[in-house]
Amino acid sequence: MKKTIYDERYIALVLWLKKTRKEKKITMRNLAAQMGCSYAFISKYEKNQVRLDVLQYFEICTLLEVDPSDGFRQLGT
C-alpha cells in the first residue's frame, strides 16, 4: 500500500484547500498566523511534503470558512 500522502484523493483534497485559500485571497502567511504555525508548514502541506492530520484539516477549513465535508465531496467527482 502506498503512503496516503501520494494518494490521488489526498492530493485532490490538498489542491481543493489551496484553491479555496486563493479564491478567498488569504495568503499562506496569513493562514499560518491564524493557525499559529509557520509559513513553511503551510507551504509544505500545499506541496505535499507533509501530511495534514484530520484536526489540522478541520482547523484550515474553519479558518477558510468552508464546510470540511465539501472537501470530501470533491473526491467523489
Buried (B, 14 or more C-beta within 10 A) or exposed (E): EEEEBEEEEBEBBBBBBBEBBEEEEBEBEBBBEBBEBEBEBBBEBBEEEBBBEEEBBEBBBEBBEBEBEEBEEBEEE
